[in-house]
Amino acid sequence: MSRSLDGVEAILSGVDTGQRVRNAWTELIGLSHLGHMQVLVSPDSPICPKGWIGVLEVTDCVTATVPREGLKDEVEFALSHLTAEQAVSPQALLPYFPTMNEVLGPASLFYPEKFVPTADLAKVDEVAVEQLAPLIRDASPEDIVESGISNLSGTAFVSRAGGAVAAASGYRLWPNGVAHLWVLTSPHHRREGHGQRVATAAILQALTDGLLPQWRARTIESQLLAARLGLVKLGTQLSVRAT
């Protein structure tokens, strides 16, 4: 990859990342602002699967969406007893919301507040996503879900080992100017720097394109990689299905 790393500091300098993150989620949800603690009726909420309850915490602002009016009071009651951090914790939420019967998350949301591109991008290529088939075949179903690699189109950044793709990364463009990142590393080439290399390339591309890179991480491995990339946790997402 020949893209220069120069100018990253200029892109990030003077940017209030927290405010940009709040603005992005405000736009996606369709609000005028994110309040301290608010519950909205939104059957087609963009923050959770259809028919579920979504809870989003961003820089201590908590927004929950419910699929029908009858759940609003129940969720408001539960959240009124919790801090912003507790609102996205299933263990803290359950005593006040006993009808909760299935959970997705919590997933941490990371952003490039302290991003410093240190990986060697000379070893990164850009290829069509169709060339990722062997990498995907080697991955477990759990890795596929966590990576977010399903149903992609376009191109991806790859790092190779012995000629084979060892890791790939890119992003999905969200309608609010967010570049939602994905990365998948071969189980045969973990802890060799490939994931960090391709993710760095994807983040740099997103920043160059004027987008807000976003990394969603549920597993500790994904969270540790985000930290190595210089990404900072500024939010958490939790999805809940009630009886």
N, C-alpha and C positions, 0 to 999 in steps of 0.2 A: 504494500500500500504506500503510495507516494505522497499522501496528504501530509502537509506540514502541520506540526504541533504548535507553531508560532501563532500567537493571537488568542490563545485560550484565555489567558488572564484578562485580556482586553474585553473578551466576550462576557466574562463573569464579573468584571469589576463594576462596582456601583449598582449591582443588581441585588435587590432584596428578594432572595430566593423564597423565603417564607411567604411574603406577600404575593409573589408570582404563583406559588402553589395554591394559596387560598383563592386567588382570582381564577385559576384554572378549574378548580373544583366548583366554585360558584357558578361559572359558565356552564359546566357540564350538567350540574343538577338543575340549573335554571332559576337561580336565586339572585337577589340583589346583593346579598352578603352572607357570610357564614356567621351565625350567632354562637353564643357560648354553649347553648344546649337547645336544640330544636328538633321537632318531630313533624314530618310531612307525610301526607297521604299521596303516594305516587305508585300506581299500579305498574308503571313501566320504568321504574327507577333504574338509572344507569349505574348504581353502586352495588347492586346485588342481583342474583338470578330472579327471574320473573316469579312473583308469588311469594318471595321471601322478604324478610326484614333486613335492611342494610343499616349498618352503623359505621360511620366514618368519623375518625378523629384526625384533625389537621391542626397542628400548633395550638392544642388545647381547645379548639372549637369542635363541638360534637354535633353532627347532623345525622338523624336517623330517618329512614323512609319506611313506610308500612304500605302493604298492598291494598288495604281496605280500612275504612273509617273505624270499624269496630276494634281494631288493634291499637289505635292511636293513644287512647287513655292508658292502656296497659303498659305501653312502652314509655310514655311520659312518666308514669308512676315509678317504673323501674329506674329510669335514668335520673330522676330527681334525688335518688339515694346514693348516687355514685359520682366519683370524680371523673374527669375526662379520661384518665388512664384506665380506670375501672370499667368504663362504659364499653370498651372493646375487649374485655376479658370475660370469656364464657363463665369462668368460675365465680367472678364477682357478680355477673348479671343473673345467674340462675336463681339465687334465693329470692330475687324480686320479680323474676319472670319465669315461673314454674312451668309454663306451657311450652318452653323452648325444648324442641326434641331433636334438632339436627343443626350442626354448625359447620360453616366453612371459614377457616382462618383460626385465629387472627393472622393477617398478613401485614408486614411492615412495609411502609412506603418510603423509599430513599430518593434523594435528589442531589444534584451536583453542587452543593454549597461549598465543598472543599476539594473539588475534583482537580487532580493534578495528573496529567497523562504521562506515565513513566514507562509504559510497556513499549517493547520494540515493534513498531508497526511495519517495519520493513519485511516482516515475516507474515503479514496479513494480506490476503487476496479478497477480491469481491467477485462472487459467483452468483449464478441463478439459483434460486432455492431448490429447483429440481435436482441439483447436484448434491443435495443433502440427504438423499434417500438412504445411502449406506449408514450414515451417522444416526438417522432416526431408527433404522432397523436394529441397531445395537443398543438403543436406549430402552430402559424399563418403562412401563406405563406410568409409574410415579414420576419419573424424570420428564416424560413428555408433558404431563400436566403441569408440573412445577415450572418447566422452561417456558411454556406459552408458545411453543413452536407450531402447534396445529393450524392447519388451514392458512398457510402463509402464501404470499405471492411476491414477485419482484426479485430482489437480490439480497444477499447476506454476506457478512464478513466472515472469513474462515481462516483458521490456522491449521497447518498440516504437520503430520508426523509420518515420516517415511512415505510421503506421497499421498497418504489418506487424510481425509478431513478429521482433525482431532477435536475441534470445537467450532461453533458457529454462533453468530449473534447478529441482531438487527433490531428493528423496532416497528411497531404498528403506529400509524398516525391517528391519533384521536381527534375529534372535531373541535377540541378546545386548545389546540396548539401543543398538545402533549405528545412526546415520543415515548410510547410505552415499550420498554426494552424487553427483549427475550434473549436467552443464551442457553445453549446446550453443549455439554462437553461429553466426549466419549468416555464410558466407564474404564476404558483401557488407558486413558491419558489424563486422569485426574491429578491435580497437584503438580502439574508441569508448566503452569503459567499460560496455557492455551486459552482458558476461559477469560482470564483477565485481559489478555491481548485483544481478543475479538470484541469484548465488551467495551474496552477503551475506544476502539475504532468506531463502534456504533454510537457511543456517547459523543465523541468528537464530531461525527457527522451530524447528529441531531443539533448540537450547539451551533455548528456552522450554518445549519439551515434555519436558525432562529427559533428552534423548538425547545421545549422544556423536557429533558430526559427524566423518566420516571422508572424506578426499579421496584417491583413488588416481590417481596421475599417472605415465604412462609417457613422454610427450613433454615436451620442454623448455618448450614453450608452456604446457602444463598446470601444470608445476612452477612456472613464473614467476607464473602467476595465483594459485596457492596461496600463494606468498610475499607477493604484493601484498595478499592477504586477511588476512595475519597468521597464517596456518597454519604450523605447524612440522613438519618431517619427523622422525618418531619410529620409522619402520620401513620395511622393504622386503620385497616379495614376489617370488618367482621360481618358475616352474613349468617342469619338465623332463620330457621323454619319453625313456626309455631304450630301447635295442634289446633 
